[in-house]
């Protein structure tokens, strides 16, 4: 079994171990048996922050994070934004990998899931999209805003739900953010709309 297969198993096990009703409803009935796609590994500058994390701890989030660390060199890291969106600094400290979905390592038209990385000192401004979304940080202390409300610190394992088209934003301070994400119920490869900006 490849490290990417192991990561999918860990991703699924982690989600199924959680009892949160919103998450349970979100993943209910999802077909986890997906065909693998051949995706070449693709590195990004932001992955260096993932590599620098230590493997301390043995909670459920750390177990999943360790599987991500095992697989990092085999994953196709990607970006949706370009330099015109949030500038060049942002692109050095931002990236994601789609583990499964319409373009990820495993094929699904039903739901997309993967991991978002942000380096320290990043502001990911307000954006929104049609798909409903769940984020679960795997690191502590990132700051999150939903529906133009003040930023609040969030901790590893918290479940953050963004209904369709609700604007949301994230900030990091001294530490990077690694977060699991799920998208469902909208175009799964949509580029997020930057809220308040003319398209
Ligand atoms: Fe989002």
Boltz pocket constraint, residues with backbone or C-beta under 6 A from the ligand:
constraints:
  - pocket:
      binder: B
      contacts: [[A, 127], [A, 128], [A, 129], [A, 133], [A, 162], [A, 168], [A, 192]]
      max_distance: 6.0
